[in-house]
Structures are given as C-alpha cells and as structure tokens.
C-alpha cells in the first residue's frame, strides 16, 4: 500500500511553558479533502504553520510519503509541494494578477530581465485551469473577494503544489461564490491534489470534505469520514459539551421602552439614500440584505467614518456632523466587520487593544500618563468574561487566533460602556462554541437595556437573534419584517426585490 502524501507522527509544539499541540498524528492522502475543525485556540493554525514551514515542531516527525523531512521555512514547504491559502488575503493591491502570483519568484529571460510574457502566459493557464475569467494584467484592487481568492489559489498552484491548505476561504464570499469555489476544489481533487480545509462553517465541512479531523485544546480528539457525522455531533466533539440551543432566549423589551437610537433621512452619496429607523432600549434590530446593499456603509456613517447627511440621535440628543470620537462620546460602540483593518491593532498587546477607544478614561495627571494598573485590571476582567485564550494580557494580538482577536475587538467596543452597540458580522471567523458565547453576550447586553444593531450576512444569525429586521437593497430600505415574518423567505423576498 502506498504511503500517505503527508503524515504527522506525535507532533508537539511548545511556546515557552505552554504546550499548544500534543502528540498530533494524522495523515493526508492524494486527492483527499480533509476538514480540520476546532474551537479558536484549539491548535489548528499552529499545526498548519508547522506544515507550511513557519514553525518547527518541538517534538515529533513530519513525513512526506515515506520520507521524514524538516521544513525550515515556507520555501522548504513550497519546494516540497505544500502551499497555504491564508485567511486574510496576502496580495499587493497595486500590482497585477500575474505580478502577485510570481511575487518573489519572478521568471527571468535573456539578460536577467523579467520575462513578463511568460508570467502572463502561465498565469492565464492557471486561471483557465480554475475556470476563472480574470485578466492576468488586472490590478488586484479591481477584483472581487471571490476573484482574489482564486488568485491566492493560483499563487499556491504555480509552485506545483500537491498539498493545498485553505484557511477559512469563504469568510467574505457569497453562497454563489462558495459554490464556485467548491467546484474548483472538486476539480483540484480530481487532479490528485490533497487539501486541508479549515472552516468554522460546519455545513461547508460536511459538504466538501471526505474526512474530518477535530482538535480540542491542542489534542486530536476525533477523525472520521465526514458522512458519518451530522453537524450537531461535529459541534459537540469540538467543544466537548452539548450545545442544546445555539441562540439564547432574548429578553422582550418593555412595551414602553424608550427609543435609545434614532436615524432619520440618512444619506451618503454613492452608498445609500434616505435611511430611517429607530431602536428601543433593550432591542436587537437586525440588518439584512445581499452583499453590497449598504448595511456596513450605514454603520460607518453613524460612526462618522463615512460622510453623510441626516439626523442621528442617542436618547433624543442629536449628533452634529459626528466624528468617530464624537460618536463614542455620545455612547455608540461599533464592532467593524473589517477586524484587522478597523477593529484592532495586531502589533499591540491585548490590554492596549481593549483600551484603545477608552484610553482617556485610563489617563491621569497633567501629562495624561496611562494608569497601567487600571488598564491591566480592565483587560483581565474582559479576558475572563470572554474566555480569551492567551498566555497573558501583554501578549501581542497577532499571536492570537482570529476568533480570539474578534473577542478582543468586541471587548474594546464595550469598554467605554456604550448605550448603543453596532455589531457588524460579529461571529465572522469564530467557532461554534464562541458563537454561542457571543450570542449570549448580546442577549445579556440587551437585557441591560443597551440598544443593539446586528448586521449579518448569515440569515440564520439574524433570524435567531432578532424580532425585528431592517432589510436593505441597493442602498435603500427595502422594508421591515417583524414577529412571525422574521424568516428566510420574507427577508430574501425583500433583499432580492421580489417584493
């Protein structure tokens, strides 16, 4: 019997005195798609960094076929046929598609000059192999998220990858784009390419993967054919406990609850027009709509990130031409959908990120020096409340998993004690256990009388968390649904323009 394409034998990884991977033994076969799932901090990213040469294991052996190897860097991994498609796009927006694909490995012609024709021709072949209608000379900044994803796959395939690691590849894709990506993956599988598919969306894992490997607290707890487990069993094995109800029971705001937040006639040229709504204290108002409908743009206008005209009021007090600092001072918190772009500062520590928005509250004296003890105490409180997995609050954010970064970003929004909280895609890149925790937190905040706006592309999330939903289409309000009408059919009728 031939050897597995890749095999790990008792792989262990320690960071100082903390063991994050414990004796991981797993194999991957040619033409197989292996799903890798687990809670944030379970060790998925660390294992993938070992396979891609970014980390070396503390103990254990990595085999390619029947040969033991040591990968001392990404170049070794690529030479061995292992490439990774990262969760966050690693592309230069001002360079062309072909320039990005060959960045760092450019082809040279006579006289040592770049052979641009050869790079374009090979890029065209790679794109055609993925049935991607993308111009090799197009700038990355001109491409959609789905097209950028295909360029990342081409970057991996240009090195004749035999093993492709896809880390949360559908985070910013629509369902139609996900289906296209899955067809690309099936074509690659038919060509004998092995894939490791990392995702918190368990239905995707069930649909596209042959086998599923489950990590929990750095240990491999289960490996089985995908068809042998339903989504509930996957979730249960991931978190080590029953998740009886993913969505909590939301408190019903009192009938006489005051209006905590009001928007009237809000417009931003080229983004949205004439948006009006109110949110009562203790209410969770959902924002639904197709990608590009204008939901995030409304949130940015409320926060003063995007210029707009119209009335914005918190507890009856109007904001005049708000800037972000004015919006925060008025009692509005905002969790951005762009975690790394607007949500957090990854080179900063956990404590420094949590107090970013509320830093003036931690300053003292004429010089405005930061009271580090108070900052640390606050960071420890949020770390415990959100179960942020980290060695210490002094740990840099770029050393944390995506889900734990999301928790820090949410803590940052809540530290100033807002009266109104806008959460845009709050569970993007977050595992099912952490989703349950975030949903419960939102319910608790609503129970405390905070007005919440929940923007989400996942209809299940909107339906499970909201009793009233504003639906947008092409920059305008398509309508509201409430009560029994908060269902997928009614929302999609409005979002697509059928009604």
CORSUL-V396138 format. One record per residue. N is the residue number from 1. RES is the residue in three letters. SS is DSSP state (alpha for helix, beta for strand, coil for the rest). OMEGA is omega as a letter, one per 30 degrees, with the letter a starting at -180 (* if undefined). D_LAST is the distance of its C-alpha to the last C-alpha in Angstrom with 2 decimals. Layout:
n = [N/N]
res = [RES/RES]
ss = [SS/SS]
omega = [OMEGA/OMEGA]
d_last = [D_LAST/D_LAST]
This chain:
n = [1/2/3/4/5/6/7/8/9/10/11/12/13/14/15/16/17/18/19/20/21/22/23/24/25/26/27/28/29/30/31/32/33/34/35/36/37/38/39/40/41/42/43/44/45/46/47/48/49/50/51/52/53/54/55/56/57/58/59/60/61/62/63/64/65/66/67/68/69/70/71/72/73/74/75/76/77/78/79/80/81/82/83/84/85/86/87/88/89/90/91/92/93/94/95/96/97/98/99/100/101/102/103/104/105/106/107/108/109/110/111/112/113/114/115/116/117/118/119/120/121/122/123/124/125/126/127/128/129/130/131/132/133/134/135/136/137/138/139/140/141/142/143/144/145/146/147/148/149/150/151/152/153/154/155/156/157/158/159/160/161/162/163/164/165/166/167/168/169/170/171/172/173/174/175/176/177/178/179/180/181/182/183/184/185/186/187/188/189/190/191/192/193/194/195/196/197/198/199/200/201/202/203/204/205/206/207/208/209/210/211/212/213/214/215/216/217/218/219/220/221/222/223/224/225/226/227/228/229/230/231/232/233/234/235/236/237/238/239/240/241/242/243/244/245/246/247/248/249/250/251/252/253/254/255/256/257/258/259/260/261/262/263/264/265/266/267/268/269/270/271/272/273/274/275/276/277/278/279/280/281/282/283/284/285/286/287/288/289/290/291/292/293/294/295/296/297/298/299/300/301/302/303/304/305/306/307/308/309/310/311/312/313/314/315/316/317/318/319/320/321/322/323/324/325/326/327/328/329/330/331/332/333/334/335/336/337/338/339/340/341/342/343/344/345/346/347/348/349/350/351/352/353/354/355/356/357/358/359/360/361/362/363/364/365/366/367/368/369/370/371/372/373/374/375/376/377/378/379/380/381/382/383/384/385/386/387/388/389/390/391/392/393/394/395/396/397/398/399/400/401/402/403/404/405/406/407/408/409/410/411/412/413/414/415/416/417/418/419/420/421/422/423/424/425/426/427/428/429/430/431/432/433/434/435/436/437/438/439/440/441/442/443/444/445/446/447/448/449/450/451/452/453/454/455/456/457/458/459/460/461/462/463/464/465/466/467/468/469/470/471/472/473/474/475/476/477/478/479/480/481/482/483/484/485/486/487/488/489/490/491/492/493/494/495/496/497/498/499]
res = [UNK/UNK/UNK/UNK/UNK/UNK/UNK/UNK/UNK/UNK/UNK/UNK/UNK/UNK/UNK/UNK/UNK/UNK/UNK/UNK/UNK/UNK/UNK/UNK/UNK/UNK/UNK/UNK/UNK/UNK/UNK/UNK/UNK/UNK/UNK/UNK/UNK/UNK/UNK/UNK/UNK/UNK/UNK/UNK/UNK/UNK/UNK/UNK/UNK/UNK/UNK/UNK/UNK/UNK/UNK/UNK/UNK/UNK/UNK/UNK/UNK/UNK/UNK/UNK/UNK/UNK/UNK/UNK/UNK/UNK/UNK/UNK/UNK/UNK/UNK/UNK/UNK/UNK/UNK/UNK/UNK/UNK/UNK/UNK/UNK/UNK/UNK/UNK/UNK/UNK/UNK/UNK/UNK/UNK/UNK/UNK/UNK/UNK/UNK/UNK/UNK/UNK/UNK/UNK/UNK/UNK/UNK/UNK/UNK/UNK/UNK/UNK/UNK/UNK/UNK/UNK/UNK/UNK/UNK/UNK/UNK/UNK/UNK/UNK/UNK/UNK/UNK/UNK/UNK/UNK/UNK/UNK/UNK/UNK/UNK/UNK/UNK/UNK/UNK/UNK/UNK/UNK/UNK/UNK/UNK/UNK/UNK/UNK/UNK/UNK/UNK/UNK/UNK/UNK/UNK/UNK/UNK/UNK/UNK/UNK/UNK/UNK/UNK/UNK/UNK/UNK/UNK/UNK/UNK/UNK/UNK/UNK/UNK/UNK/UNK/UNK/UNK/UNK/UNK/UNK/UNK/UNK/UNK/UNK/UNK/UNK/UNK/UNK/UNK/UNK/UNK/UNK/UNK/UNK/UNK/UNK/UNK/UNK/UNK/UNK/UNK/UNK/UNK/UNK/UNK/UNK/UNK/UNK/UNK/UNK/UNK/UNK/UNK/UNK/UNK/UNK/UNK/UNK/UNK/UNK/UNK/UNK/UNK/UNK/UNK/UNK/UNK/UNK/UNK/UNK/UNK/UNK/UNK/UNK/UNK/UNK/UNK/UNK/UNK/UNK/UNK/UNK/UNK/UNK/UNK/UNK/UNK/UNK/UNK/UNK/UNK/UNK/UNK/UNK/UNK/UNK/UNK/UNK/UNK/UNK/UNK/UNK/UNK/UNK/UNK/UNK/UNK/UNK/UNK/UNK/UNK/UNK/UNK/UNK/UNK/UNK/UNK/UNK/UNK/UNK/UNK/UNK/UNK/UNK/UNK/UNK/UNK/UNK/UNK/UNK/UNK/UNK/UNK/UNK/UNK/UNK/UNK/UNK/UNK/UNK/UNK/UNK/UNK/UNK/UNK/UNK/UNK/UNK/UNK/UNK/UNK/UNK/UNK/UNK/UNK/UNK/UNK/UNK/UNK/UNK/UNK/UNK/UNK/UNK/UNK/UNK/UNK/UNK/UNK/UNK/UNK/UNK/UNK/UNK/UNK/UNK/UNK/UNK/UNK/UNK/UNK/UNK/UNK/UNK/UNK/UNK/UNK/UNK/UNK/UNK/UNK/UNK/UNK/UNK/UNK/UNK/UNK/UNK/UNK/UNK/UNK/UNK/UNK/UNK/UNK/UNK/UNK/UNK/UNK/UNK/UNK/UNK/UNK/UNK/UNK/UNK/UNK/UNK/UNK/UNK/UNK/UNK/UNK/UNK/UNK/UNK/UNK/UNK/UNK/UNK/UNK/UNK/UNK/UNK/UNK/UNK/UNK/UNK/UNK/UNK/UNK/UNK/UNK/UNK/UNK/UNK/UNK/UNK/UNK/UNK/UNK/UNK/UNK/UNK/UNK/UNK/UNK/UNK/UNK/UNK/UNK/UNK/UNK/UNK/UNK/UNK/UNK/UNK/UNK/UNK/UNK/UNK/UNK/UNK/UNK/UNK/UNK/UNK/UNK/UNK/UNK/UNK/UNK/UNK/UNK/UNK/UNK/UNK/UNK/UNK/UNK/UNK/UNK/UNK/UNK/UNK/UNK/UNK/UNK/UNK/UNK/UNK/UNK/UNK/UNK/UNK/UNK/UNK/UNK/UNK/UNK/UNK/UNK/UNK/UNK/UNK/UNK/UNK/UNK/UNK/UNK/UNK/UNK/UNK/UNK/UNK/UNK/UNK/UNK/UNK/UNK/UNK/UNK/UNK/UNK/UNK/UNK/UNK/UNK]
ss = [coil/coil/coil/coil/coil/beta/beta/beta/beta/beta/beta/beta/beta/beta/beta/coil/coil/beta/beta/beta/beta/beta/beta/beta/beta/beta/beta/beta/coil/coil/coil/coil/beta/beta/beta/beta/beta/beta/coil/coil/coil/coil/coil/alpha/alpha/alpha/alpha/alpha/alpha/alpha/alpha/coil/coil/coil/coil/coil/coil/coil/beta/beta/beta/beta/beta/beta/coil/coil/beta/beta/beta/coil/coil/coil/coil/alpha/alpha/alpha/alpha/alpha/alpha/coil/coil/beta/beta/beta/beta/coil/coil/coil/coil/coil/coil/coil/coil/coil/coil/beta/alpha/alpha/alpha/alpha/alpha/coil/coil/coil/coil/coil/coil/beta/coil/alpha/alpha/alpha/coil/beta/coil/alpha/alpha/alpha/alpha/alpha/alpha/alpha/alpha/alpha/alpha/alpha/alpha/alpha/alpha/coil/coil/coil/coil/coil/coil/coil/coil/coil/beta/alpha/alpha/alpha/coil/coil/alpha/alpha/alpha/alpha/alpha/alpha/alpha/alpha/alpha/alpha/alpha/alpha/alpha/coil/coil/coil/coil/coil/beta/beta/beta/beta/beta/coil/coil/coil/coil/coil/coil/coil/alpha/alpha/alpha/alpha/alpha/alpha/alpha/alpha/alpha/alpha/alpha/alpha/alpha/alpha/alpha/alpha/coil/coil/coil/beta/beta/beta/beta/beta/coil/coil/coil/alpha/alpha/alpha/alpha/alpha/alpha/alpha/coil/coil/beta/beta/beta/beta/beta/beta/coil/coil/beta/beta/beta/beta/beta/beta/beta/alpha/alpha/alpha/coil/coil/alpha/alpha/alpha/alpha/alpha/alpha/alpha/alpha/alpha/coil/coil/coil/coil/coil/coil/coil/coil/coil/coil/coil/coil/coil/coil/coil/coil/coil/coil/coil/beta/beta/beta/beta/beta/beta/beta/beta/beta/beta/coil/coil/coil/beta/beta/beta/beta/beta/beta/beta/beta/beta/coil/coil/coil/beta/beta/beta/beta/beta/beta/coil/coil/coil/coil/coil/alpha/alpha/alpha/alpha/alpha/alpha/alpha/alpha/coil/coil/coil/coil/coil/coil/beta/beta/beta/beta/beta/beta/coil/coil/beta/beta/coil/coil/coil/coil/coil/alpha/alpha/alpha/alpha/alpha/alpha/coil/coil/beta/beta/beta/beta/coil/coil/coil/alpha/alpha/alpha/alpha/alpha/coil/coil/coil/coil/coil/beta/alpha/alpha/alpha/alpha/alpha/coil/coil/coil/coil/alpha/alpha/alpha/alpha/beta/beta/coil/coil/coil/coil/beta/beta/coil/alpha/alpha/alpha/alpha/alpha/alpha/alpha/alpha/alpha/alpha/alpha/alpha/alpha/alpha/alpha/coil/coil/coil/coil/coil/coil/coil/coil/coil/beta/alpha/alpha/alpha/coil/coil/alpha/alpha/alpha/alpha/alpha/alpha/alpha/alpha/alpha/alpha/alpha/alpha/alpha/alpha/coil/coil/coil/coil/beta/beta/beta/beta/beta/coil/coil/coil/coil/coil/coil/coil/alpha/alpha/alpha/alpha/alpha/alpha/alpha/alpha/alpha/alpha/alpha/alpha/alpha/alpha/alpha/alpha/coil/coil/coil/beta/beta/beta/beta/beta/coil/coil/coil/alpha/alpha/alpha/alpha/alpha/alpha/alpha/coil/coil/beta/beta/beta/beta/beta/beta/coil/coil/beta/beta/beta/beta/beta/beta/beta/alpha/alpha/alpha/coil/coil/alpha/alpha/alpha/alpha/alpha/alpha/alpha/alpha/alpha/coil/coil/coil]
omega = [a/l/l/a/l/l/l/a/l/l/l/l/l/l/a/a/a/l/a/l/a/l/a/l/a/l/a/a/l/l/a/l/a/l/l/a/a/l/l/a/a/l/a/a/l/l/l/l/l/l/a/l/a/l/l/a/l/l/l/a/l/a/l/a/l/a/l/a/l/l/a/l/l/l/l/a/l/l/l/l/l/l/a/l/a/l/l/a/l/a/l/a/a/l/a/l/a/l/l/a/a/a/a/l/a/l/a/l/a/l/l/l/l/l/a/a/a/l/l/a/a/l/l/l/a/l/l/l/l/a/a/l/a/l/l/a/a/l/l/a/a/a/l/l/a/l/l/l/l/l/l/l/l/l/l/a/a/l/a/a/l/l/a/l/a/a/a/a/a/a/a/a/l/a/l/l/l/l/l/l/l/l/l/a/l/l/l/l/l/l/l/l/l/a/l/a/l/l/l/l/a/l/l/l/l/a/a/a/l/l/l/l/a/l/l/a/l/a/l/a/a/l/a/l/a/a/a/a/l/a/a/l/l/a/a/l/l/a/l/l/l/l/a/l/l/a/a/l/a/l/l/l/l/a/a/l/a/l/a/a/a/l/a/l/a/a/l/a/l/a/l/a/l/l/l/l/l/l/l/l/l/a/l/l/l/l/a/a/l/l/a/a/l/a/a/a/l/l/l/l/l/a/a/l/a/a/a/l/a/a/l/a/l/a/l/l/a/l/l/l/a/l/a/a/l/l/l/a/l/l/l/l/a/l/a/l/a/a/a/a/a/a/a/l/a/l/a/l/l/a/a/l/a/a/a/a/a/a/l/l/a/a/a/l/a/a/l/l/a/l/a/l/l/l/a/l/l/l/l/l/l/l/l/a/a/a/l/a/a/l/a/l/l/a/l/a/a/l/a/l/a/a/l/l/l/l/l/l/l/l/l/a/a/a/l/l/a/l/a/a/l/l/a/a/a/a/l/l/a/a/a/l/l/l/l/a/a/l/l/l/l/l/l/l/l/l/l/l/l/l/a/l/a/l/a/l/l/a/l/a/a/a/a/a/a/l/l/a/l/a/l/l/l/l/l/l/l/l/l/l/a/l/a/a/l/l/a/a/a/a/a/l/l/a/a/l/l/l/*]
d_last = [59.26/57.87/57.13/53.63/52.29/52.10/53.66/54.20/57.17/57.43/55.69/56.11/55.08/56.53/55.78/58.90/59.39/55.80/55.10/51.50/51.99/54.36/55.84/52.77/53.64/50.96/50.82/48.42/48.90/48.25/44.90/43.62/40.58/41.61/39.08/40.53/38.95/40.17/39.53/39.84/43.57/44.38/46.06/43.59/43.84/47.62/48.07/46.02/48.09/51.20/49.98/49.11/52.45/51.34/53.19/56.33/56.69/59.28/60.40/59.56/59.29/56.65/57.28/56.04/57.07/60.47/61.37/61.24/59.89/59.60/56.72/57.91/54.86/51.66/53.82/55.66/52.41/51.09/54.48/54.22/50.81/48.64/45.76/42.97/39.45/39.03/36.09/36.17/36.35/39.97/39.54/40.96/38.13/40.51/42.08/40.93/39.69/43.16/44.92/42.96/43.61/47.34/47.68/51.05/51.94/52.07/53.84/57.00/58.72/62.15/63.64/61.23/58.40/54.79/53.89/50.41/50.23/50.91/48.34/45.64/46.65/46.59/43.23/41.83/43.27/41.77/38.27/38.61/39.66/36.35/34.41/33.38/32.85/34.24/36.91/40.02/40.63/37.20/37.42/35.93/34.15/32.10/30.78/27.68/28.33/28.21/30.71/32.95/33.01/34.30/36.90/38.10/38.56/40.49/42.69/43.64/44.21/46.42/49.05/48.97/47.40/48.06/46.30/42.91/41.72/38.00/37.39/33.78/32.53/28.78/28.50/26.44/24.83/21.32/21.21/21.42/24.39/25.94/25.95/27.70/30.19/30.97/31.78/34.08/35.73/36.30/37.95/40.14/41.10/42.17/44.43/46.17/44.75/44.58/41.78/41.42/37.81/37.31/34.00/32.82/29.82/31.61/29.15/29.89/33.59/33.35/31.54/33.72/37.09/40.15/41.86/41.02/43.52/43.01/44.78/45.43/47.65/49.16/50.04/48.78/47.99/46.47/46.04/44.57/42.53/38.80/38.31/40.71/38.60/35.23/33.21/34.72/38.22/37.57/36.41/39.34/41.90/40.57/40.99/43.84/42.32/39.67/36.18/35.39/32.15/30.48/28.40/30.51/29.94/28.57/30.38/28.60/29.03/31.08/29.30/31.36/30.84/30.97/28.38/29.78/27.53/25.66/23.87/23.19/22.16/22.91/22.73/24.43/24.93/23.40/21.65/19.17/18.86/18.86/18.18/19.23/19.61/22.50/24.01/26.65/29.88/29.61/25.80/24.03/20.70/18.62/17.09/14.71/13.17/14.46/18.02/18.48/15.49/18.22/18.78/22.48/23.05/22.14/24.66/27.21/26.93/27.50/30.56/31.92/31.72/29.43/30.14/27.67/27.81/26.63/27.79/28.31/30.27/31.80/33.03/32.92/34.91/33.32/33.89/35.15/34.37/34.38/36.06/35.63/38.87/37.76/34.51/36.63/39.21/36.58/35.62/32.62/32.83/30.85/30.72/29.78/27.98/30.85/33.61/36.49/35.43/34.71/35.22/38.88/42.15/43.27/46.94/47.24/48.18/45.98/47.61/47.22/43.50/42.86/44.59/43.24/41.05/43.41/46.65/48.03/48.21/50.62/52.85/56.19/59.13/59.59/58.88/55.55/56.58/54.13/55.31/54.95/55.90/53.06/50.66/51.89/51.65/48.02/47.19/48.97/46.99/43.62/45.00/45.90/42.70/40.49/43.09/43.22/45.44/48.04/51.82/51.86/49.81/51.88/50.31/48.39/44.66/44.75/46.84/44.08/41.33/37.78/36.75/39.72/38.95/35.50/37.28/39.61/36.77/35.19/38.65/39.03/35.90/37.18/40.82/40.43/39.06/35.71/33.98/30.54/29.76/27.05/27.00/25.27/25.29/28.19/28.99/28.79/32.04/33.07/34.41/33.24/36.09/35.42/31.69/32.81/35.12/32.55/30.05/32.97/33.95/30.53/30.80/34.37/33.47/30.81/33.56/35.78/33.41/31.98/28.43/26.57/23.56/22.73/21.06/20.70/19.37/20.35/17.63/20.54/22.13/19.28/18.75/22.54/23.37/20.81/20.01/17.49/15.21/13.93/11.29/12.03/10.97/13.76/15.81/13.58/12.03/8.25/8.96/11.51/12.00/15.51/18.00/17.13/13.38/14.68/14.37/13.52/10.88/8.72/9.59/9.01/5.44/5.19/8.36/7.82/5.15/3.80/0.00]
